[in-house]
Amino acid sequence: MRIRPAYYSPLRHVRQLIRLFVYATMSAMSRPHSYDPIARYYDQAHGEIEEDIGMMQTFAQETGGPILEVGVGTGRVALPLAQAGYDVVGVDSSQEMLEMAARRQQGMSLDNRVKWVQADFRDFELDSRFPLIYCAYNTFLHLIDEQDQLNALRCWRRHLQPDGHLVLDVENPELFAITEADGSIELSASYEDEETGNLVHVLRSGWADFADQVIKMNIFYDEVDAEGVVRRIATTFPMRILFRRELSLLLRMAGFERLNFFGDHQLSPWQSDSPRLIVAARPTKR
Ligand SMILES: C[S@@+](CC[C@H](N)C(=O)[O-])C[C@H]1O[C@@H](n2cnc3c(N)ncnc32)[C@H](O)[C@@H]1O
């Protein structure tokens, strides 16, 4: 027989559980999307990155459109593709990132070539089937557990035309850099905010958990006003450490074959010390 402490009351226990459940649900509902708070800063910190755009254009020339980008963000890659004449659909779950994309689109005469869809990319349903679907700039690493990775890949496969291409572009894990991810904070960029003229410092801290193959990332945007007062916007998200063999296995489990691995945005063959882990895969024949 278990001895309960004197203050044990089953009713209180149930009430506590209900409170915990309500708290967990409320905080999950009210917790902002990881990208919502930083959407305003995203383009100024990452908007200049262009090296992957040419690569996606090469794939687009091979496949034609329409093109689907999952995790489209502010349209950094999708908009140049639309400007090059392709019809593009961009899916993202962050309303703020999509608003930035729509704002960025203003002034570009794209007719109706771009469509923004707010949805979770692990499970959505669109009417169209695409010859090219891509997931750029480490976005696939936001999926931490295998079930989410497989759900997403299967969902994207359903949206591919029978001989379409799926392209994923993630960082090639570098063990040395990962072992250095010990939580220390480093300054990764500083720039003048275009709207306010304030100085913004971008600080990052990564904490590697080898057992779970995850790096817990904390990103801080410190905006310093004219009086020197700092306003900090912080976000945190885990990033999966993903190796080539595991990615290959996931893709095969999700119904892909003819996997071609590349090691950089010039599409050089992948090697163990390549900077990128880029894969182009085709759906298996049904
Ligand atoms: C690293 S950003 C990349 C944005 C853009 N593709 C680029 O290359 O600049 C990742 C994007 O994925 C989105 N995202 C993360 N998890 C998502 C999910 N489960 N469903 C839909 N979008 C998601 C985020 O909101 C964010 O906009």
PDBQT file of the ligand as one rigid body, heavy atoms in Angstrom, charges set to zero:
ROOT
HETATM    1  C1  LIG A 301      14.784  30.203 -41.595  1.00  0.00    +0.000 C 
HETATM    2  S1  LIG A 301      13.245  30.920 -42.019  1.00  0.00    +0.000 S 
HETATM    3  C2  LIG A 301      13.409  30.819 -43.799  1.00  0.00    +0.000 C 
HETATM    4  C3  LIG A 301      12.574  31.809 -44.539  1.00  0.00    +0.000 C 
HETATM    5  C4  LIG A 301      12.817  31.823 -46.048  1.00  0.00    +0.000 C 
HETATM    6  N1  LIG A 301      12.544  30.535 -46.637  1.00  0.00    +0.000 N 
HETATM    7  C5  LIG A 301      14.242  32.220 -46.377  1.00  0.00    +0.000 C 
HETATM    8  O1  LIG A 301      14.952  31.380 -46.951  1.00  0.00    +0.000 OA
HETATM    9  O2  LIG A 301      14.633  33.346 -46.075  1.00  0.00    +0.000 OA
HETATM   10  C6  LIG A 301      12.110  29.609 -41.620  1.00  0.00    +0.000 C 
HETATM   11  C7  LIG A 301      10.660  29.880 -41.932  1.00  0.00    +0.000 C 
HETATM   12  O3  LIG A 301       9.934  28.651 -41.742  1.00  0.00    +0.000 OA
HETATM   13  C8  LIG A 301       8.712  28.945 -41.103  1.00  0.00    +0.000 C 
HETATM   14  N2  LIG A 301       8.254  27.738 -40.390  1.00  0.00    +0.000 N 
HETATM   15  C9  LIG A 301       8.875  27.097 -39.365  1.00  0.00    +0.000 A 
HETATM   16  N3  LIG A 301       8.158  26.023 -38.977  1.00  0.00    +0.000 NA
HETATM   17  C10 LIG A 301       7.059  25.998 -39.777  1.00  0.00    +0.000 A 
HETATM   18  C11 LIG A 301       5.934  25.110 -39.887  1.00  0.00    +0.000 A 
HETATM   19  N4  LIG A 301       5.787  24.039 -39.078  1.00  0.00    +0.000 N 
HETATM   20  N5  LIG A 301       5.000  25.375 -40.830  1.00  0.00    +0.000 NA
HETATM   21  C12 LIG A 301       5.118  26.448 -41.651  1.00  0.00    +0.000 A 
HETATM   22  N6  LIG A 301       6.159  27.314 -41.597  1.00  0.00    +0.000 NA
HETATM   23  C13 LIG A 301       7.118  27.086 -40.671  1.00  0.00    +0.000 A 
HETATM   24  C14 LIG A 301       9.024  30.105 -40.188  1.00  0.00    +0.000 C 
HETATM   25  O4  LIG A 301       7.860  30.821 -39.853  1.00  0.00    +0.000 OA
HETATM   26  C15 LIG A 301      10.011  30.906 -41.033  1.00  0.00    +0.000 C 
HETATM   27  O5  LIG A 301       9.352  31.868 -41.801  1.00  0.00    +0.000 OA
ENDROOT
TORSDOF 0
